[in-house]
Amino acid sequence: MAFDDTVLDHNSSFKIELVRRPYRGNAHEVIKGIGGVTCVYINPAIDQFWIIEYRIYDPDRDGKTKLDHVRERLSNALADKGLPFRGVLMDSWYAERKLMLHIERLGKVYYGPLKDNRQVDDSRGERGYQRVDSLNWTDDEIRHGKTLHLKDFPKGHQVKVFRLVLSSKRTDDIATNDMAQDSTQATQEVCGLRGKIEPFHRETKQVTGIEGCQCRLARSQRNHIGCALLVWGRLKQVAQETASTLYQLKHGLLDDYLRSQLRAPAIKMLLA
């Protein structure tokens, strides 16, 4: 199961009730938009994923943070839906103490990158805390990870951290409570599953028109977003059944309409 947040672009809007000014990661800037938290269920055995739940980020009305939404969605997935899942994948924004300990109490494992300035101790108290990006790594630790303590976690609480080299300019330090994990390569493969959530966000924005509603009322925006996600779910089901993509389905509908109109135009042009 993977969690992530997204922003629906409404940068030209001024009076839509749900619009805030969140940071949009792919734009690398603060924009005007509607924020949401999505929960995607991933089955690596068949290489498929589905959206399970989503929540609109609206702290002015419900007083909930994004972390509150994630905790509630996790509890709901277990208690109400009874979904069988082993672990939770998240980004550095959600890899914080309360949520990580909450996942452990649920009996699940987590994988999430730590922010570069996260304070950790890999010396069992001998040297004190330091930034995770300043740790020294032996060749064996690079292959099999290292065990350390995160600041503000309960005394004696240990997690496993793996350093993933993603490019010449970027490394991620992945924390997990899966203490049986001893392979950096396997950790990278697990974290790679979280990438499934990016196609979901891209498809909803490019295929369903989820960002296109200009209604001002929050209720209308919520209805539109809900309908757009239902459309995505149905298109995904048909795409699986027909071995095609959501884009092929959508453009196929437009192609059929264009051909029918060329053969018999519904609105005919009058020549003077």
C-alpha positions, -999 to 999 in steps of 0.1 A, spaced: 0 0 0 14 34 -10 4 69 2 12 102 -16 -3 137 -19 -11 155 -51 -22 190 -61 -49 197 -86 -38 228 -105 -62 258 -102 -36 285 -105 -60 308 -124 -88 305 -98 -95 330 -71 -128 321 -54 -129 282 -54 -135 273 -18 -110 244 -15 -81 261 -33 -50 266 -11 -14 274 -19 4 241 -14 39 231 -27 37 211 -59 67 188 -62 69 184 -100 66 221 -105 90 228 -76 70 258 -65 40 269 -45 9 271 -67 -28 276 -62 -46 243 -61 -66 217 -43 -45 192 -23 -54 156 -17 -40 125 -1 -44 92 -20 -40 56 -9 -31 32 -37 -32 -6 -32 -4 -24 -51 -2 -61 -59 34 -67 -71 25 -104 -80 3 -93 -109 19 -58 -113 -14 -40 -109 -26 -12 -86 -59 4 -76 -70 35 -57 -85 25 -24 -93 59 -8 -86 96 -12 -91 126 10 -92 163 2 -67 183 22 -89 209 38 -76 218 73 -96 250 76 -128 229 77 -118 196 93 -87 206 112 -68 175 99 -32 173 87 -21 151 58 -6 127 85 -40 125 102 -56 115 69 -30 87 64 -34 73 99 -72 72 94 -69 56 60 -46 29 74 -69 21 102 -99 21 78 -81 -2 54 -77 -28 82 -108 -23 103 -135 -15 77 -122 -29 44 -101 -58 58 -75 -54 30 -46 -79 32 -14 -59 29 21 -64 43 36 -30 42 33 8 36 54 28 12 57 65 16 79 95 9 100 115 33 71 138 42 52 109 58 83 92 73 78 108 108 78 93 142 41 91 151 31 76 117 60 51 117 52 39 152 15 38 143 23 14 114 43 -8 137 14 -10 162 -8 -22 133 17 -50 127 28 -38 93 62 -28 79 71 5 63 96 17 38 103 55 35 132 78 27 145 100 55 151 137 50 188 146 48 188 165 81 171 136 101 191 131 133 202 95 138 227 75 159 244 44 146 269 41 175 245 30 203 251 63 221 289 65 218 290 94 194 256 110 197 232 120 169 242 133 135 226 140 102 217 109 83 234 122 51 267 125 70 269 89 81 299 68 71 291 36 53 313 5 50 311 -17 19 292 -43 39 267 -17 51 262 -4 16 252 -39 5 232 -50 36 221 -18 53 228 -6 89 209 -6 121 204 27 139 183 48 162 162 77 151 160 108 174 128 111 194 120 74 190 116 53 221 148 43 239 164 12 223 141 14 193 161 4 162 153 6 125 172 -6 94 185 20 69 196 14 34 214 39 12 201 39 -24 222 56 -50 197 68 -76 220 90 -96 253 108 -95 235 137 -77 210 119 -55 209 93 -28 180 82 -6 184 68 29 155 44 33 143 35 68 123 3 75 112 -16 105 116 -48 84 146 -60 104 148 -92 84 156 -72 53 193 -74 45 196 -65 9 200 -30 -6 190 -43 -40 158 -59 -26 150 -26 -8 153 -7 -40 129 -30 -57 104 -26 -29 106 11 -30 103 11 -67 67 -2 -63 58 32 -49 63 46 -84 30 31 -93 13 60 -77 28 85 -102 11 70 -133 -22 71 -113 -18 109 -107 -7 115 -142 -36 95 -158 -63 111 -137 -51 146 -147 -46 138 -184 -75 115 -190 -104 124 -167 -103 162 -166 -101 161 -128 -85 196 -128 -111 211 -151 -140 219 -128 -144 257 -122 -173 254 -97 -167 276 -67 -185 255 -40 -165 229 -21 -193 204 -25 -193 207 -62 -155 203 -64 -157 172 -42 -184 157 -64 -164 164 -95 -132 148 -81 -151 118 -70 -167 113 -104 -133 117 -121 -118 90 -99 -147 67 -107 -141 73 -144 -104 64 -140 -114 32 -122 -137 21 -150 -112 30 -177 -85 11 -160 -108 -20 -157 -116 -18 -195 -79 -12 -203 -70 -44 -185 -97 -64 -202 -87 -51 -237 -49 -51 -231 -47 -14 -240 -40 18 -221 -63 45 -207 -49 69 -234 -58 45 -262 -93 41 -248 -99 78 -246 -84 87 -280 -103 58 -295 -136 73 -284 -126 106 -299 -115 89 -331 -148 71 -334 -167 104 -328 -146 122 -354 -152 96 -380 -189 95 -374 -191 133 -377 -171 133 -409 -195 108 -424 -227 125 -412 -221 159 -395 -246 167 -367 -241 204 -375 -238 211 -412 -220 242 -426 -242 263 -449 -225 276 -480 -234 311 -491 
